[in-house]
Amino acid sequence: NDKIIVFTQFADTVEYLKKELTNRGIKALEGVTGDSEDPTALAWRFSPESNKKRDLIERSDELRVLIATDVLSEGQNLQDCAIVVNYDLPWAIIRIVQRAGRVDRIGQKAENILCYSFLPAEGVERIIRLRARVSQRLRENAEVVGTDEAFFEDEHGGQQILDLYNEKAGIFDGEESTEVDLASHAYQIWKNATDRDPKLKKIVPELPSVVFSTRDHETSEEKPEGVLVYLRTAEGTDALKWVNKNGESVTESQFAVLKAAECLPNT
C-alpha cells in the first residue's frame, strides 16, 4: 500500500501510463499535467498529511499512485510518499533531484526514500551523443541571433547521465544552485541558530507579521543593492524574492536569496 509518484516529461506519457496502469487493475490512481484544472488539489489528495489537509480529504478520495509531469517537481509537499519513479530521463538532469526533493524533506516519516529511474539497458551513449548534437546546434544558432540563453544547466550533462546510469552517489554534491529542498536547508539554519541560542525559539515566533532590517552589502553587477523579501501565500507556500532599487527581480534562485541574507548574529 506504499504510495508512488511517477514523473515523466510529457503529458502524453502521463495519459498513456494512466490508461495502462488502470487496465492492469491499479486503483486510487490519477495523472496531473500543466493542463490539469487544479494540480494542487491532486497533490493534496495524494499527500494530505504533509499538506495538512487530512480533515478535507476523505479516505475514499485519497490517491495511492500519482503520475505527473514536472508541474509537481517544484513547490509541492509530497512527503506522504517515499517512492519516486523517473519514467524517462529529463534533459535538465537537475530535475531528477528536484523530483526527489518533493518527498525527501521535512515531515518525511520513512526511514529510506526509494528513487527508481528507467534508463535504456543499451543506448546511454546514444542519449549523450544526441544531447551533445542538440547543444552544439543551439550554440551555433545563438552565435547567429546573438543570444546567450542557457538551454542546458552546464556543460557536464553527459557525465552526469553516465554517473546516474552507473548509480554513482553524490553526482550533485557541492552544487549550491541545485536547490533540492530550500525548506530543509532553511530548517538546518534555524536549528543551528537555536542550538547556539535557545532564546531564539521564543523571540522569533513573537515577531510581528511585518518586520524589516538593513545591513551593509558589497554590491556587484550580479548582486546589486536592493531588498530581500520573505513571504507566505494563503496556502502556506513560502517564497523568497530579491529586487533591485528599480523594483526588478535580481534572481529567481531561492537559494541565492537565502545566501544573500546570510549574516553573523552580531551584524
TIFI-913697 format. One record per residue (C-alpha): x, y, z; residue number from 1. Coordinates in steps of 0.5 Angstrom, whole numbers, plus 500, padded with zeros to 3 digits. Example, Ala and Ser with C-alpha at 12.3 -4.5 7.8 and 13.67 -1.06 7.14 Angstrom:
2
TORKOL   x   y   z resi
TORKOL 525 491 516    1
TORKOL 527 498 514    2
//
This chain:
267
TORKOL   x   y   z resi
TORKOL 500 500 500    1
TORKOL 506 505 499    2
TORKOL 505 511 495    3
TORKOL 509 512 489    4
TORKOL 510 518 485    5
TORKOL 512 517 477    6
TORKOL 515 523 474    7
TORKOL 515 524 466    8
TORKOL 517 530 462    9
TORKOL 511 529 457   10
TORKOL 503 530 458   11
TORKOL 502 524 453   12
TORKOL 506 520 457   13
TORKOL 502 521 463   14
TORKOL 496 519 460   15
TORKOL 499 513 457   16
TORKOL 501 511 464   17
TORKOL 495 512 467   18
TORKOL 491 508 462   19
TORKOL 496 502 462   20
TORKOL 496 502 470   21
TORKOL 489 503 470   22
TORKOL 488 497 465   23
TORKOL 492 493 470   24
TORKOL 488 494 476   25
TORKOL 492 500 480   26
TORKOL 487 503 484   27
TORKOL 487 510 487   28
TORKOL 491 513 481   29
TORKOL 491 520 478   30
TORKOL 495 524 473   31
TORKOL 497 531 473   32
TORKOL 500 536 468   33
TORKOL 500 543 466   34
TORKOL 494 543 463   35
TORKOL 490 540 469   36
TORKOL 485 544 472   37
TORKOL 488 544 479   38
TORKOL 495 541 480   39
TORKOL 495 543 488   40
TORKOL 488 539 489   41
TORKOL 491 533 486   42
TORKOL 497 534 491   43
TORKOL 493 535 497   44
TORKOL 489 528 495   45
TORKOL 496 525 494   46
TORKOL 499 527 500   47
TORKOL 494 530 505   48
TORKOL 498 529 512   49
TORKOL 504 533 509   50
TORKOL 500 539 506   51
TORKOL 496 539 513   52
TORKOL 489 537 509   53
TORKOL 487 531 513   54
TORKOL 481 534 515   55
TORKOL 479 536 508   56
TORKOL 481 529 504   57
TORKOL 476 523 505   58
TORKOL 480 517 505   59
TORKOL 476 514 499   60
TORKOL 478 520 495   61
TORKOL 486 519 497   62
TORKOL 491 517 492   63
TORKOL 496 512 492   64
TORKOL 499 513 485   65
TORKOL 500 520 482   66
TORKOL 503 520 475   67
TORKOL 506 527 474   68
TORKOL 510 532 469   69
TORKOL 515 537 473   70
TORKOL 509 541 474   71
TORKOL 509 538 481   72
TORKOL 517 537 482   73
TORKOL 517 544 485   74
TORKOL 513 548 490   75
TORKOL 509 542 493   76
TORKOL 509 538 499   77
TORKOL 509 530 497   78
TORKOL 512 527 504   79
TORKOL 507 522 505   80
TORKOL 510 518 499   81
TORKOL 517 515 500   82
TORKOL 518 512 493   83
TORKOL 520 516 487   84
TORKOL 520 513 480   85
TORKOL 523 517 474   86
TORKOL 520 514 468   87
TORKOL 524 518 463   88
TORKOL 531 522 463   89
TORKOL 530 529 463   90
TORKOL 534 534 459   91
TORKOL 536 538 465   92
TORKOL 539 533 470   93
TORKOL 538 537 476   94
TORKOL 530 536 475   95
TORKOL 531 529 478   96
TORKOL 534 532 484   97
TORKOL 528 537 485   98
TORKOL 523 531 484   99
TORKOL 526 527 490  100
TORKOL 526 534 494  101
TORKOL 519 534 494  102
TORKOL 519 528 498  103
TORKOL 526 528 502  104
TORKOL 524 534 506  105
TORKOL 522 536 513  106
TORKOL 516 532 515  107
TORKOL 518 525 511  108
TORKOL 517 519 516  109
TORKOL 520 514 512  110
TORKOL 527 512 514  111
TORKOL 529 511 507  112
TORKOL 527 514 500  113
TORKOL 527 510 494  114
TORKOL 528 513 487  115
TORKOL 528 509 481  116
TORKOL 530 511 474  117
TORKOL 528 508 468  118
TORKOL 534 508 463  119
TORKOL 536 504 457  120
TORKOL 540 498 458  121
TORKOL 543 500 452  122
TORKOL 544 506 449  123
TORKOL 546 511 454  124
TORKOL 552 513 450  125
TORKOL 547 515 444  126
TORKOL 543 519 449  127
TORKOL 549 523 451  128
TORKOL 551 524 443  129
TORKOL 544 527 442  130
TORKOL 545 532 448  131
TORKOL 551 534 445  132
TORKOL 549 535 438  133
TORKOL 543 539 440  134
TORKOL 547 543 445  135
TORKOL 552 544 439  136
TORKOL 546 547 435  137
TORKOL 543 551 440  138
TORKOL 550 554 441  139
TORKOL 551 555 433  140
TORKOL 544 559 433  141
TORKOL 546 563 439  142
TORKOL 552 566 435  143
TORKOL 548 568 429  144
TORKOL 542 571 433  145
TORKOL 546 574 439  146
TORKOL 543 571 445  147
TORKOL 547 568 451  148
TORKOL 541 564 454  149
TORKOL 543 557 457  150
TORKOL 539 552 455  151
TORKOL 542 547 459  152
TORKOL 545 548 466  153
TORKOL 552 546 465  154
TORKOL 557 543 460  155
TORKOL 558 537 464  156
TORKOL 551 534 463  157
TORKOL 554 528 459  158
TORKOL 558 526 465  159
TORKOL 552 527 470  160
TORKOL 548 522 466  161
TORKOL 553 517 466  162
TORKOL 554 518 473  163
TORKOL 547 517 474  164
TORKOL 547 511 470  165
TORKOL 552 508 474  166
TORKOL 549 509 480  167
TORKOL 555 514 483  168
TORKOL 553 517 489  169
TORKOL 554 525 490  170
TORKOL 553 527 483  171
TORKOL 551 534 485  172
TORKOL 555 535 491  173
TORKOL 557 542 492  174
TORKOL 553 545 487  175
TORKOL 550 551 491  176
TORKOL 545 552 485  177
TORKOL 541 545 486  178
TORKOL 536 548 491  179
TORKOL 534 541 492  180
TORKOL 530 543 498  181
TORKOL 530 550 501  182
TORKOL 526 549 507  183
TORKOL 530 543 509  184
TORKOL 536 548 508  185
TORKOL 533 554 512  186
TORKOL 531 549 518  187
TORKOL 538 547 519  188
TORKOL 540 554 519  189
TORKOL 534 555 524  190
TORKOL 537 549 528  191
TORKOL 544 551 528  192
TORKOL 542 558 531  193
TORKOL 537 556 536  194
TORKOL 542 550 539  195
TORKOL 547 556 540  196
TORKOL 542 561 543  197
TORKOL 536 557 545  198
TORKOL 532 564 547  199
TORKOL 531 565 539  200
TORKOL 526 560 540  201
TORKOL 521 565 544  202
TORKOL 524 571 541  203
TORKOL 523 569 533  204
TORKOL 515 567 534  205
TORKOL 513 573 538  206
TORKOL 516 578 532  207
TORKOL 510 582 528  208
TORKOL 508 579 521  209
TORKOL 512 585 518  210
TORKOL 519 587 520  211
TORKOL 525 590 517  212
TORKOL 532 591 518  213
TORKOL 538 593 514  214
TORKOL 545 591 513  215
TORKOL 552 593 509  216
TORKOL 552 590 503  217
TORKOL 558 589 498  218
TORKOL 555 591 491  219
TORKOL 557 588 484  220
TORKOL 553 588 478  221
TORKOL 551 581 479  222
TORKOL 549 583 487  223
TORKOL 546 590 487  224
TORKOL 544 594 492  225
TORKOL 536 592 494  226
TORKOL 531 589 498  227
TORKOL 531 582 500  228
TORKOL 523 579 502  229
TORKOL 520 573 505  230
TORKOL 513 572 504  231
TORKOL 508 566 505  232
TORKOL 502 565 501  233
TORKOL 495 564 504  234
TORKOL 496 556 502  235
TORKOL 502 556 506  236
TORKOL 507 556 501  237
TORKOL 514 560 503  238
TORKOL 518 564 498  239
TORKOL 524 569 498  240
TORKOL 525 575 493  241
TORKOL 531 580 491  242
TORKOL 529 586 488  243
TORKOL 534 592 486  244
TORKOL 532 599 487  245
TORKOL 528 600 481  246
TORKOL 524 594 483  247
TORKOL 527 589 478  248
TORKOL 528 582 480  249
TORKOL 535 580 481  250
TORKOL 535 573 481  251
TORKOL 530 567 481  252
TORKOL 534 563 485  253
TORKOL 531 562 492  254
TORKOL 538 559 495  255
TORKOL 542 565 492  256
TORKOL 537 570 496  257
TORKOL 538 566 502  258
TORKOL 545 566 502  259
TORKOL 545 574 501  260
TORKOL 541 574 507  261
TORKOL 547 571 511  262
TORKOL 550 574 517  263
TORKOL 553 573 523  264
TORKOL 549 574 530  265
TORKOL 552 581 532  266
TORKOL 551 584 525  267
//
